[in-house]
Amino acid sequence: MTRRPRKLLGQALAACWLASTLAHTAIGAEGPPAGARAATAGPSKEEYRSRRKALMDQIKLADPAQPSRRPGGVVVVLVGSGEPGEDARFRQENDFGYLTGAMQPNASIILSPETGEEVLYLPPREHSMDRWIGPRLGPGTEAAEATGFARVEPTSAFLADLFRAIGDPMTGGRAPSGVVYLLDPTPKPGASTPSTRLARFVREGAPSARFKDLGPLVHEMRKGKSEAEAVLIRRAVAVTADAHREVARLIRPGLPEYRLEGAIVGAFIAGGATRAGFPSIVGSGPNSTVLHYEKNDRTITEGDLVVVDIGGEFQGYTADITRTYPASGTFSPRQREVYQLVLEAQDAAAAAFKPAVSTIAALNAVAREVFRRSPLRARDQDGKEWTMDHFFAHGLGHHMGLDVHDVGDSSAPLRPGEVFTIEPGLYIAAEALGVRIEDDYRVTPEGLEKLSGAIPSKVEEVERAIAAARNEGVPTGATAAPPGR
């Protein structure tokens, strides 16, 4: 994309669109990590640059240069997250962060596949704000060196550059118009994110341009995790393991679920995680049968099973690991046989896996067959007896990465580098008995690497972990149930 003198029109368009965008609160800035976070390096700027090049190479194949289209007529445009609300910590939009590594608000990029040019746009640095929010990168050479972009321009130039690349809006779309790759190029009614607002604005300003969805291309790239990404996922798994150890140490009858939730989040942050990757599920007794239970306000009672489904987020990547604990420290005979069956289903699915052949959907069928063929039976709330597959109420797993339910097709073969969960469960509401066991796996050329294998999951291991943790002692007051919420 060639540079030309700025036009007042472009500046006005930029100001108009940015004012609209910044008026909305978007998911939210992770500053430079400290302590444990700083000790773990994420992808390098060279890796981010290689991702952008790979994306542009794909688009060049999909949209080769045409004689009737001027050079630079294919553009890729993404916008990042805006400023978070006062009660939120900034989190970059996943696709934008994946391609840029730029972890600050109100950033945007334009990529030109035909020329290979790539430009990052950042708000001008306001030194007066450093006292409030700390220093941020602004346009210029410092940001170019830090991010790996050859050019880093002010956000005021963004829309002028964009419309110049795809066709001057003053012509009403009569000038030669290009192909524009956007996330959410056809926003659903009511959708309001930086990406959807940009899509609407650009469609109005360049009605003769052709718009294509960038999402499938980026999401296919995101499925396979690099070694640098795998390091971050392992760190997320490690802090989640710390949290499960806290659960084993504290769990007992008389404890409110939210006391466990507090200990879980504390373990995440103490281990260097940025936040919980999703709302923690701590479901005891009847709540163990609610798949996405989030209230966490019941007091645990004697004989309960407690489903603890949690994941710490580390530099944008999350874990997702579930264990089911007997509140009393040991499983009852009925709890034990149901738990053992769930574990057998997980083991069977993992054993059946073949790289580049198996799909999540196929593994789901393996686990379901284990439940169906079991001699165990249970009754629903109407008293009707069923085989155990009736009580397996969800799919077996999902991809995992920048999202806890990351991009990926459950019907496509799982290939080396992909990370996913195997999480069978049985939920017998009539018995207030729910069991879920979930682990995180990375596909290798030889099979599966169980990332969360160090967290106890066998019956005897879970009981021993609770007993050992209790022998270490519990902080004063941990056994007392404070007033409810």
C-alpha positions as CSV (number, residue, x, y, z in Angstrom):
1,M,0.0,0.0,0.0
2,T,1.5,3.3,-1.1
3,R,1.5,6.4,1.1
4,R,-0.1,9.6,0.0
5,P,-0.7,12.9,1.7
6,R,-3.6,12.8,4.3
7,K,-7.0,14.1,3.2
8,L,-9.3,15.9,5.5
9,L,-12.0,13.5,4.4
10,G,-10.0,10.5,5.6
11,Q,-9.3,12.2,8.9
12,A,-13.0,13.1,9.4
13,L,-14.0,9.5,8.6
14,A,-11.4,8.2,11.1
15,A,-12.5,10.5,13.8
16,C,-16.2,9.6,13.2
17,W,-15.7,5.9,13.3
18,L,-13.2,5.9,16.2
19,A,-15.6,8.1,18.2
20,S,-18.3,5.5,17.6
21,T,-16.1,2.6,18.4
22,L,-14.6,4.1,21.6
23,A,-18.1,4.9,22.9
24,H,-18.6,1.2,23.5
25,T,-17.0,-1.0,26.1
26,A,-15.2,-4.0,24.6
27,I,-13.7,-7.1,26.1
28,G,-10.8,-5.8,27.5
29,A,-4.5,-4.2,28.7
30,E,-2.3,-6.7,30.0
31,G,0.9,-4.8,30.7
32,P,4.2,-6.5,30.8
33,P,3.9,-9.5,33.0
34,A,5.7,-9.6,36.3
35,G,7.3,-12.4,38.4
36,A,6.1,-15.8,37.2
37,R,4.5,-14.3,34.2
38,A,7.7,-12.6,33.0
39,A,9.6,-15.9,33.4
40,T,7.5,-17.5,30.6
41,A,8.1,-16.1,27.2
42,G,5.2,-16.3,24.7
43,P,5.5,-16.2,20.9
44,S,8.2,-13.9,19.5
45,K,7.6,-10.9,17.2
46,E,9.1,-13.1,14.5
47,E,6.4,-15.7,15.1
48,Y,3.7,-13.1,14.9
49,R,5.2,-11.8,11.7
50,S,5.3,-15.3,10.2
51,R,1.6,-15.8,11.0
52,R,0.7,-12.6,9.1
53,K,2.8,-13.7,6.2
54,A,1.2,-17.1,6.2
55,L,-2.2,-15.5,6.2
56,M,-1.3,-13.1,3.3
57,D,0.1,-16.0,1.3
58,Q,-3.2,-17.9,1.7
59,I,-5.2,-14.9,0.5
60,K,-2.9,-14.3,-2.5
61,L,-3.7,-17.9,-3.6
62,A,-7.4,-17.3,-3.0
63,D,-7.5,-13.8,-4.6
64,P,-4.7,-13.6,-7.2
65,A,-3.9,-10.2,-8.7
66,Q,-6.2,-9.2,-11.5
67,P,-5.3,-6.9,-14.5
68,S,-8.5,-4.9,-13.9
69,R,-7.6,-4.3,-10.2
70,R,-4.9,-1.9,-9.2
71,P,-2.1,-3.2,-7.0
72,G,-3.0,-3.4,-3.4
73,G,-6.6,-3.9,-4.1
74,V,-6.9,-6.8,-1.7
75,V,-6.8,-5.7,1.9
76,V,-7.0,-7.4,5.3
77,V,-8.2,-5.3,8.1
78,L,-8.7,-6.1,11.8
79,V,-9.4,-4.1,14.9
80,G,-8.5,-5.0,18.4
81,S,-10.4,-4.6,21.7
82,G,-11.3,-1.1,23.0
83,E,-10.7,0.2,26.5
84,P,-12.1,-2.0,29.2
85,G,-14.6,-0.7,31.7
86,E,-13.4,0.5,35.1
87,D,-14.2,-2.9,36.7
88,A,-12.4,-5.0,34.0
89,R,-8.9,-5.8,33.0
90,F,-8.0,-5.4,29.3
91,R,-8.1,-8.6,27.2
92,Q,-7.2,-8.4,23.5
93,E,-9.5,-9.8,20.9
94,N,-8.3,-13.3,20.2
95,D,-7.7,-13.1,16.4
96,F,-6.1,-9.7,16.6
97,G,-3.8,-10.8,19.4
98,Y,-2.9,-14.0,17.5
99,L,-1.8,-12.1,14.5
100,T,-0.1,-9.1,16.1
101,G,0.9,-9.7,19.7
102,A,-0.2,-6.1,20.3
103,M,-1.7,-6.1,23.8
104,Q,-3.1,-2.7,24.2
105,P,-6.5,-1.1,23.5
106,N,-7.7,0.5,20.3
107,A,-5.1,-1.0,17.9
108,S,-5.8,-1.9,14.3
109,I,-4.0,-3.3,11.3
110,I,-4.1,-3.3,7.5
111,L,-2.4,-6.0,5.6
112,S,-1.9,-5.9,1.8
113,P,-1.3,-9.4,0.6
114,E,-0.3,-8.4,-3.0
115,T,2.5,-6.1,-1.8
116,G,3.3,-7.7,1.5
117,E,2.9,-4.4,3.3
118,E,1.6,-4.5,6.9
119,V,0.8,-1.5,9.1
120,L,-0.1,-1.4,12.7
121,Y,-2.2,1.6,14.0
122,L,-2.0,2.8,17.6
123,P,-3.4,5.7,19.5
124,P,-0.9,8.5,20.0
125,R,0.9,8.2,23.4
126,E,-0.3,10.6,26.0
127,H,2.4,11.0,28.5
128,S,0.0,12.7,30.9
129,M,-1.8,9.3,31.2
130,D,1.3,7.4,32.2
131,R,0.7,8.2,35.8
132,W,-2.8,6.6,35.6
133,I,-2.3,3.6,33.3
134,G,1.4,3.2,32.9
135,P,3.4,3.7,29.7
136,R,1.9,2.4,26.4
137,L,3.4,2.2,23.0
138,G,2.5,4.9,20.5
139,P,3.1,5.3,16.8
140,G,6.7,5.4,15.6
141,T,9.9,3.5,15.5
142,E,9.9,2.3,19.1
143,A,6.6,0.5,18.5
144,A,7.8,-0.9,15.2
145,E,10.9,-2.4,16.9
146,A,8.8,-3.8,19.7
147,T,6.1,-5.4,17.6
148,G,7.9,-6.4,14.4
149,F,5.8,-4.2,12.1
150,A,7.7,-2.1,9.6
151,R,5.3,0.8,10.1
152,V,3.3,1.9,13.1
153,E,1.0,4.8,12.3
154,P,-1.5,6.8,14.4
155,T,-5.1,5.6,14.5
156,S,-6.1,8.9,12.9
157,A,-4.6,7.6,9.6
158,F,-6.4,4.2,9.7
159,L,-9.6,4.9,7.8
160,A,-8.0,7.2,5.3
161,D,-5.4,4.5,4.5
162,L,-8.1,1.8,4.3
163,F,-10.5,3.6,2.0
164,R,-7.6,4.7,-0.2
165,A,-6.7,1.1,-0.6
166,I,-10.2,-0.2,-1.5
167,G,-11.6,2.8,-3.4
168,D,-12.2,6.5,-2.7
169,P,-15.6,6.8,-0.9
170,M,-16.0,10.3,-2.6
171,T,-16.7,8.4,-5.8
172,G,-19.7,6.6,-4.3
173,G,-18.1,3.3,-5.1
174,R,-17.5,4.0,-8.8
175,A,-13.7,3.9,-8.5
176,P,-12.0,0.5,-8.9
177,S,-12.8,-1.2,-5.6
178,G,-10.9,-4.0,-3.9
179,V,-11.5,-7.1,-1.9
180,V,-11.8,-6.5,1.8
181,Y,-11.2,-9.4,4.3
182,L,-12.9,-8.7,7.6
183,L,-13.9,-10.6,10.7
184,D,-17.7,-10.6,10.8
185,P,-18.1,-9.0,7.4
186,T,-21.9,-9.4,7.6
187,P,-22.7,-8.6,11.2
188,K,-25.9,-9.9,12.7
189,P,-28.5,-7.4,13.7
190,G,-27.7,-6.0,17.2
191,A,-24.1,-7.2,17.2
192,S,-21.8,-4.5,18.6
193,T,-18.1,-5.2,18.7
194,P,-15.3,-3.2,17.3
195,S,-15.2,-5.7,14.3
196,T,-18.9,-5.5,13.6
197,R,-19.0,-1.7,13.8
198,L,-16.0,-1.5,11.5
199,A,-17.7,-3.8,9.0
200,R,-20.9,-1.7,8.9
201,F,-18.9,1.5,8.5
202,V,-16.7,0.1,5.7
203,R,-19.7,-1.4,3.8
204,E,-21.4,2.0,3.8
205,G,-18.2,3.8,2.7
206,A,-17.2,1.4,0.0
207,P,-20.4,-0.3,-1.3
208,S,-18.8,-1.6,-4.4
209,A,-16.1,-3.5,-2.6
210,R,-16.3,-7.3,-2.3
211,F,-16.2,-8.4,1.3
212,K,-14.9,-11.8,2.5
213,D,-14.8,-13.5,5.9
214,L,-11.4,-13.6,7.4
215,G,-12.5,-15.8,10.3
216,P,-12.2,-19.3,8.7
217,L,-8.6,-18.6,7.5
218,V,-7.4,-17.3,10.9
219,H,-9.3,-20.0,12.9
220,E,-7.7,-22.8,10.8
221,M,-4.3,-21.3,11.6
222,R,-5.1,-21.1,15.3
223,K,-6.0,-24.8,15.6
224,G,-2.4,-25.9,15.5
225,K,-0.4,-24.7,18.5
226,S,3.2,-23.7,18.1
227,E,5.8,-24.7,20.7
228,A,5.7,-21.2,22.2
229,E,1.9,-21.5,22.5
230,A,2.2,-25.0,24.0
231,V,4.5,-23.5,26.7
232,L,1.8,-21.0,27.7
233,I,-0.8,-23.8,27.8
234,R,1.4,-25.9,30.0
235,R,1.8,-22.9,32.4
236,A,-2.0,-22.5,32.4
237,V,-2.3,-26.2,33.2
238,A,0.2,-25.9,36.0
239,V,-1.6,-23.1,37.7
240,T,-4.8,-25.0,37.4
241,A,-3.1,-28.0,39.0
242,D,-2.1,-25.7,41.9
243,A,-5.8,-24.7,42.2
244,H,-6.9,-28.4,42.3
245,R,-4.4,-29.0,45.1
246,E,-6.0,-26.2,47.0
247,V,-9.4,-27.8,46.5
248,A,-8.1,-31.1,47.8
249,R,-6.7,-29.3,50.9
250,L,-9.8,-27.4,51.8
251,I,-12.8,-29.5,50.7
252,R,-15.0,-30.8,53.5
253,P,-18.6,-30.8,54.7
254,G,-19.7,-27.4,56.0
255,L,-17.7,-25.4,53.6
256,P,-19.5,-23.1,51.1
257,E,-18.8,-23.7,47.5
258,Y,-17.6,-20.1,47.1
259,R,-14.8,-20.6,49.6
260,L,-13.4,-23.2,47.2
261,E,-13.9,-20.7,44.3
262,G,-12.0,-18.1,46.2
263,A,-9.1,-20.4,46.9
264,I,-9.1,-21.5,43.2
265,V,-8.9,-17.9,41.9
266,G,-6.2,-17.1,44.5
267,A,-4.1,-20.1,43.3
268,F,-4.4,-18.9,39.7
269,I,-3.2,-15.4,40.5
270,A,-0.5,-16.6,42.9
271,G,0.8,-18.9,40.2
272,G,1.1,-16.1,37.6
273,A,-2.2,-16.5,35.8
274,T,-3.8,-13.4,34.5
275,R,-7.3,-14.4,35.4
276,A,-9.7,-17.4,35.4
277,G,-10.2,-18.5,31.8
278,F,-14.0,-18.9,32.5
279,P,-16.3,-18.8,35.5
280,S,-15.3,-21.5,37.9
281,I,-17.8,-24.3,38.4
282,V,-17.9,-25.7,42.0
283,G,-21.0,-27.8,42.1
284,S,-21.8,-29.9,45.2
285,G,-24.5,-32.5,45.7
286,P,-27.4,-31.7,43.4
287,N,-25.4,-28.9,41.8
288,S,-22.9,-31.6,40.6
289,T,-25.5,-32.6,38.0
290,V,-25.9,-29.0,36.6
291,L,-23.5,-28.8,33.6
292,H,-22.6,-25.1,33.7
293,Y,-23.4,-24.3,37.3
294,E,-21.9,-21.0,38.3
295,K,-23.7,-19.8,41.5
296,N,-21.3,-21.5,43.8
297,D,-23.3,-20.6,46.9
298,R,-24.4,-23.9,48.4
299,T,-22.9,-25.2,51.6
300,I,-21.2,-28.6,51.0
301,T,-22.8,-31.4,53.0
302,E,-21.7,-34.9,54.2
303,G,-21.7,-37.4,51.4
304,D,-21.7,-34.9,48.5
305,L,-19.7,-35.2,45.4
306,V,-18.2,-31.9,44.2
307,V,-17.6,-31.3,40.6
308,V,-14.8,-28.7,40.2
309,D,-14.4,-27.5,36.6
310,I,-11.8,-24.8,36.4
311,G,-9.0,-23.3,34.2
312,G,-6.5,-20.6,34.8
313,E,-5.6,-18.2,31.9
314,F,-1.9,-17.6,31.3
315,Q,-0.9,-14.9,28.8
316,G,-4.2,-15.4,26.9
317,Y,-4.2,-19.2,26.9
318,T,-6.5,-21.2,29.1
319,A,-6.6,-24.6,30.7
320,D,-9.8,-26.5,31.3
321,I,-9.6,-29.3,33.9
322,T,-12.3,-31.0,35.9
323,R,-12.1,-33.3,38.9
324,T,-14.9,-34.7,41.0
325,Y,-14.1,-34.9,44.8
326,P,-15.9,-36.7,47.6
327,A,-16.6,-34.1,50.2
328,S,-16.1,-36.6,53.0
329,G,-12.7,-37.7,51.7
330,T,-13.8,-41.1,50.4
331,F,-16.3,-42.2,47.8
332,S,-19.3,-44.2,48.7
333,P,-19.7,-47.6,46.9
334,R,-22.2,-46.0,44.5
335,Q,-20.1,-43.0,43.9
336,R,-17.1,-45.1,43.3
337,E,-18.7,-47.3,40.6
338,V,-20.1,-44.3,38.7
339,Y,-16.8,-42.5,39.0
340,Q,-14.9,-45.5,37.8
341,L,-17.2,-45.9,34.8
342,V,-16.5,-42.2,33.8
343,L,-12.8,-42.8,34.1
344,E,-13.1,-45.9,31.9
345,A,-14.9,-43.9,29.2
346,Q,-12.1,-41.3,29.3
347,D,-9.4,-43.9,29.1
348,A,-11.2,-45.7,26.2
349,A,-11.5,-42.5,24.2
350,A,-7.8,-41.7,24.7
351,A,-6.7,-45.2,23.8
352,A,-8.7,-45.1,20.6
353,F,-7.0,-41.9,19.4
354,K,-5.0,-41.9,16.1
355,P,-3.3,-38.7,15.0
356,A,-4.8,-37.1,11.8
357,V,-7.5,-39.8,11.8
358,S,-9.6,-39.5,15.0
359,T,-12.2,-36.7,15.4
360,I,-13.7,-35.5,18.6
361,A,-17.1,-36.8,17.3
362,A,-15.6,-40.3,16.8
363,L,-14.1,-40.3,20.3
364,N,-17.4,-39.2,21.7
365,A,-19.0,-42.3,20.2
366,V,-16.3,-44.5,21.9
367,A,-17.1,-43.0,25.3
368,R,-20.8,-43.3,24.8
369,E,-20.5,-46.9,23.9
370,V,-18.6,-47.6,27.1
371,F,-21.5,-46.1,29.0
372,R,-24.1,-48.0,27.0
373,R,-22.5,-51.4,27.5
374,S,-21.9,-50.9,31.2
375,P,-24.0,-53.2,33.5
376,L,-24.7,-50.2,35.7
377,R,-28.1,-48.6,35.6
378,A,-29.7,-45.5,37.0
379,R,-33.2,-44.0,37.1
380,D,-34.3,-40.6,36.0
381,Q,-36.5,-38.2,38.1
382,D,-39.6,-40.0,36.8
383,G,-38.3,-43.3,38.1
384,K,-37.6,-44.8,34.7
385,E,-34.5,-47.0,34.5
386,W,-31.9,-46.3,31.8
387,T,-28.5,-47.5,30.6
388,M,-25.8,-45.1,31.7
389,D,-25.3,-43.4,28.3
390,H,-28.7,-41.7,28.9
391,F,-27.0,-39.7,31.6
392,F,-24.1,-38.5,29.4
393,A,-25.6,-35.1,28.6
394,H,-22.9,-33.3,26.5
395,G,-20.2,-33.9,24.0
396,L,-16.9,-35.5,24.9
397,G,-14.6,-32.5,24.3
398,H,-13.6,-29.4,22.5
399,H,-10.6,-27.5,21.2
400,M,-8.7,-25.3,23.7
401,G,-6.4,-22.4,23.4
402,L,-7.1,-18.6,23.3
403,D,-10.7,-19.5,24.1
404,V,-11.7,-22.3,26.5
405,H,-13.9,-23.6,23.7
406,D,-11.5,-22.6,21.0
407,V,-12.0,-22.6,17.3
408,G,-12.1,-26.0,15.7
409,D,-14.5,-28.4,14.0
410,S,-15.3,-31.5,16.1
411,S,-15.9,-33.5,12.8
412,A,-12.4,-32.8,11.4
413,P,-9.4,-35.1,12.1
414,L,-7.2,-33.9,15.0
415,R,-3.7,-33.2,13.8
416,P,-0.4,-32.7,15.6
417,G,-0.2,-29.5,17.5
418,E,-3.9,-29.3,18.2
419,V,-5.0,-29.1,21.9
420,F,-8.4,-30.5,23.0
421,T,-10.2,-31.9,26.0
422,I,-11.6,-35.3,26.8
423,E,-14.3,-34.9,29.4
424,P,-16.9,-37.6,29.8
425,G,-19.5,-37.2,32.6
426,L,-22.6,-38.8,34.1
427,Y,-25.3,-36.7,35.7
428,I,-28.0,-38.5,37.7
429,A,-30.2,-35.8,39.1
430,A,-32.5,-38.3,41.0
431,E,-29.5,-39.3,43.0
432,A,-27.9,-35.8,43.3
433,L,-24.9,-37.5,41.8
434,G,-22.7,-35.9,39.1
435,V,-19.3,-37.0,38.0
436,R,-17.1,-35.3,35.3
437,I,-13.4,-36.0,34.6
438,E,-11.8,-33.6,32.2
439,D,-8.2,-33.5,31.0
440,D,-6.3,-31.5,28.4
441,Y,-4.4,-33.3,25.6
442,R,-2.0,-32.1,22.9
443,V,-1.8,-34.1,19.7
444,T,1.7,-35.3,18.7
445,P,2.8,-37.3,15.7
446,E,2.8,-40.4,17.8
447,G,-0.5,-39.9,19.7
448,L,-1.6,-37.9,22.7
449,E,0.3,-35.9,25.3
450,K,-1.8,-35.7,28.5
451,L,-0.9,-32.2,29.7
452,S,-2.9,-32.5,32.9
453,G,-1.8,-36.0,33.8
454,A,-0.1,-35.0,37.0
455,I,-3.4,-34.1,38.6
456,P,-4.8,-37.2,40.4
457,S,-7.9,-38.7,38.7
458,K,-8.0,-42.4,39.8
459,V,-10.3,-43.2,42.7
460,E,-7.5,-44.1,45.1
461,E,-5.3,-41.2,43.9
462,V,-8.1,-38.7,44.6
463,E,-8.8,-40.1,48.1
464,R,-5.1,-40.1,48.9
465,A,-4.7,-36.6,47.7
466,I,-7.5,-35.4,50.0
467,A,-6.1,-37.3,53.0
468,A,-2.5,-36.1,52.4
469,A,-3.7,-32.5,52.1
470,R,-5.8,-32.7,55.3
471,N,-2.8,-34.1,57.1
472,E,-0.9,-30.9,56.1
473,G,-3.5,-28.9,58.0
474,V,-6.0,-26.3,57.0
475,P,-5.7,-22.6,57.8
476,T,-7.7,-21.4,60.8
477,G,-11.3,-20.7,59.9
478,A,-11.3,-22.7,56.7
479,T,-13.7,-25.2,58.1
480,A,-16.2,-22.7,59.3
481,A,-19.1,-21.6,57.1
482,P,-19.4,-17.8,57.2
483,P,-22.7,-16.2,56.5
484,G,-24.1,-16.8,53.1
485,R,-23.8,-14.3,50.2
